[in-house]
Amino acid sequence: MTNGTKQTKGRIHSIETCGTVDGPGIRYVIFTQGCPLRCLYCHNPDCRYPNDGKEVTVDELIVDIQKYHSYMKFSGGGVTISGGEPLMQPEFIIEIFRRCQELGIHTVLDTSGYVKLATAKPVLDRVDLVLLDIKSFDPQIYHQITSVSLEPTLNFARYLSSINKPVWIRFVLVPDLSDPPHNIRGLAKFISSLNNVDRVEILPFHKMGEYKWEQLGYEYQLKNTLSASPELVTTAKNIFQEYSITAY
């Protein structure tokens, strides 16, 4: 109990204290538990189920976060909440971000955008930057990759644009899956219609999480898929450039 009120709790998968790839600067990255997507290349398949993982309080996290405040401040970093899908635990996420902002710590939400806007809006009030993963623009390919519908993610992206919330778009480039030119071109055209995108990142597919699938007894359907080659990445970047988008 804190000040006579019940502490906000949530379930997390893990923490990375000095992350450098999930937003600007050095970041304290919290991976939450639970995800509605079933991405074929997920590197945290053990995040799927919301009742797994470890229960923690916001107070516990904030105490730990403050140990790294100087590193974050010096590097222009902050706190990133990833997953899983953080927006499955909105009250928990809101409270973490609220406390971080009180401490002057930059906040980043890494999300698939597969959420009802009514759930997301109160969280976004506490977010400085959104990392939005758009797995595909072709709805059939998106469903093949994730087992869910694309439309909620596009609606989420349009809403972020309407409120001018800074966004980095992330796209995982998977050979023989998400790499068809029409798919990349459709995504590029969609992104060009938004007014709030600060950065587009192409993430080349890799199989670093395959061993987790095997340990959990899950079938890894991409075991024969090659990593994305530099040539394939260059081809994708060139398509984005057709829409005056510099992808990294």
C-alpha positions in Angstrom: 0.0 0.0 0.0 1.2 3.5 -0.8 -0.4 6.6 0.7 -3.5 4.5 1.5 -4.1 3.5 -2.1 -3.7 0.2 -3.8 -0.5 -0.1 -5.8 -0.9 -0.6 -9.6 0.4 -4.0 -10.7 1.0 -5.6 -14.0 2.7 -8.7 -15.6 6.0 -8.4 -17.4 8.1 -10.8 -19.4 11.5 -9.2 -18.8 13.5 -6.0 -18.6 16.5 -4.7 -20.6 18.2 -2.0 -18.7 20.4 -0.5 -21.4 18.5 -1.0 -24.7 19.7 0.9 -27.8 17.3 -0.2 -30.5 13.8 0.6 -29.1 13.8 4.4 -29.4 16.4 7.2 -29.1 19.3 7.0 -26.7 19.9 4.5 -24.0 16.6 3.0 -22.8 15.1 1.0 -20.0 12.9 -1.4 -21.9 10.0 -3.2 -20.2 8.6 -6.2 -22.1 5.1 -6.8 -20.9 3.3 -10.1 -20.9 0.4 -11.0 -23.2 -0.2 -10.5 -26.9 -3.2 -10.9 -29.2 -1.0 -11.5 -32.3 0.6 -14.7 -33.3 3.4 -13.4 -35.5 5.3 -16.2 -37.4 8.7 -14.6 -36.6 8.0 -13.5 -33.0 11.2 -13.4 -31.0 9.3 -13.4 -27.7 6.7 -16.2 -28.2 6.8 -16.8 -24.4 5.0 -13.4 -24.1 1.8 -14.7 -25.6 -0.2 -15.5 -22.6 -1.2 -12.7 -20.2 -1.1 -14.8 -17.0 2.5 -15.9 -17.5 5.5 -13.9 -16.7 6.1 -12.0 -13.4 3.8 -9.7 -11.5 5.4 -6.4 -10.5 4.2 -3.1 -9.1 4.8 0.3 -10.7 6.7 1.4 -7.6 9.1 -1.5 -8.0 9.8 -0.5 -11.6 10.2 3.2 -10.9 12.8 2.4 -8.1 14.8 0.4 -10.6 14.3 2.9 -13.5 15.8 5.7 -11.4 19.1 3.8 -11.1 19.6 4.4 -14.8 18.3 8.0 -15.0 21.7 9.5 -15.5 22.5 7.2 -18.5 19.1 8.0 -20.1 19.5 11.7 -19.5 23.0 11.8 -20.9 22.1 9.8 -24.1 18.7 11.4 -24.8 17.1 8.1 -23.9 14.3 7.1 -21.6 11.8 4.3 -20.9 10.3 2.1 -23.6 7.4 -0.3 -23.0 7.3 -3.2 -25.4 6.0 -6.7 -25.3 4.0 -8.7 -26.1 1.5 -6.0 -26.5 1.6 -3.3 -23.8 -1.9 -2.0 -24.6 -3.3 -5.2 -23.2 -2.5 -3.7 -19.8 -3.5 0.0 -20.3 -3.9 1.0 -16.6 -0.5 -0.4 -15.8 1.2 1.3 -18.7 -0.5 4.6 -18.0 0.8 4.6 -14.5 4.4 3.8 -15.4 4.5 6.5 -18.1 2.8 9.0 -15.7 5.5 8.4 -13.1 8.2 8.6 -15.7 7.0 11.9 -17.1 6.9 13.3 -13.5 10.6 12.5 -13.3 11.3 14.1 -16.7 11.9 10.7 -18.4 11.1 10.4 -22.1 8.5 7.7 -22.8 8.1 5.4 -25.8 5.3 2.9 -26.5 6.2 0.0 -28.8 2.9 -1.5 -30.2 1.3 -3.4 -33.0 -1.6 -0.9 -32.9 -4.1 -3.9 -32.7 -6.3 -2.3 -30.1 -9.6 -0.4 -29.7 -8.9 3.4 -29.9 -10.9 4.0 -26.7 -8.4 1.8 -24.9 -5.3 3.5 -26.4 -6.3 7.1 -26.1 -5.7 7.6 -22.4 -2.3 5.8 -22.7 -1.2 8.0 -25.6 -1.7 11.1 -23.4 1.4 9.9 -21.5 3.5 8.8 -24.5 6.2 11.0 -26.1 6.9 8.7 -29.1 5.2 5.6 -30.6 7.0 2.8 -32.3 4.3 1.3 -34.5 4.9 -2.1 -36.0 3.1 -2.5 -39.3 3.8 -6.1 -40.4 2.4 -5.8 -43.8 0.0 -3.6 -45.9 -1.6 -6.4 -47.9 -4.4 -7.6 -45.6 -4.0 -11.3 -46.6 -0.2 -11.2 -45.9 -0.8 -9.4 -42.6 -3.3 -12.1 -41.5 -0.9 -14.8 -42.6 1.9 -13.3 -40.5 -0.2 -12.3 -37.4 -3.5 -14.3 -37.5 -5.4 -11.0 -36.9 -6.9 -8.2 -39.0 -4.8 -5.3 -40.4 -7.5 -2.7 -40.2 -7.2 -1.8 -36.4 -3.5 -1.0 -36.9 -4.3 1.3 -39.9 -7.0 3.0 -37.8 -4.5 3.4 -35.0 -1.9 4.9 -37.4 -4.5 7.4 -38.8 -5.4 8.4 -35.3 -1.8 9.0 -34.3 -1.5 11.2 -37.4 -4.7 13.1 -36.5 -3.3 14.1 -33.1 0.2 14.6 -34.5 1.8 12.1 -32.1 5.5 11.4 -33.2 5.8 8.0 -34.7 8.5 5.6 -35.9 7.1 3.0 -38.3 8.7 -0.4 -38.2 8.4 -3.0 -40.9 10.0 -6.5 -40.7 11.2 -7.6 -44.1 10.7 -11.4 -44.5 11.8 -13.1 -47.7 9.0 -14.8 -49.6 6.5 -13.4 -47.1 6.4 -9.6 -46.5 8.7 -8.7 -49.4 6.4 -8.6 -52.5 6.9 -5.1 -54.1 3.2 -4.4 -54.1 3.1 -4.9 -50.3 6.1 -2.6 -49.7 4.7 0.0 -52.1 1.3 -0.1 -50.5 2.9 0.5 -47.1 5.1 3.3 -48.4 2.1 5.0 -50.0 0.1 4.7 -46.8 3.0 6.2 -44.7 3.3 9.1 -47.1 -0.3 10.0 -46.3 0.5 10.5 -42.6 1.9 13.8 -41.2 3.6 12.5 -38.0 6.2 9.9 -39.1 9.7 10.9 -37.9 11.4 7.7 -39.0 10.8 4.4 -41.0 12.8 1.4 -40.0 13.2 -1.8 -42.1 14.0 -4.6 -39.8 15.6 -7.5 -41.7 14.1 -10.9 -40.8 16.3 -13.1 -38.6 15.8 -16.4 -36.7 17.3 -15.4 -33.3 14.1 -16.4 -31.5 13.7 -19.8 -33.2 15.2 -21.7 -30.2 12.4 -20.3 -27.9 9.8 -21.7 -30.2 11.5 -25.1 -30.0 11.8 -24.9 -26.2 8.1 -24.1 -25.9 7.1 -26.9 -28.3 5.7 -24.5 -30.9 6.0 -25.1 -34.6 8.3 -22.5 -36.2 7.0 -22.2 -39.7 9.8 -20.0 -40.9 12.6 -22.5 -40.2 13.5 -22.7 -43.9 13.2 -19.0 -44.5 16.5 -17.2 -45.2 17.5 -14.0 -43.4 16.8 -10.8 -45.4 19.8 -10.1 -47.7 21.3 -6.6 -48.0 20.1 -6.6 -51.6 16.5 -7.2 -50.5 16.8 -4.5 -47.9 18.1 -2.1 -50.6 15.3 -2.9 -52.9 12.8 -2.2 -50.2 14.5 1.1 -49.3 14.3 2.1 -53.0 10.6 1.5 -53.1 10.1 3.8 -50.0 12.3 6.4 -51.7 9.8 6.5 -54.6 7.5 8.1 -52.0 10.2 10.5 -50.7 10.6 8.3 -47.6 14.1 7.6 -46.3 14.0 4.2 -44.7 16.7 3.0 -42.3 
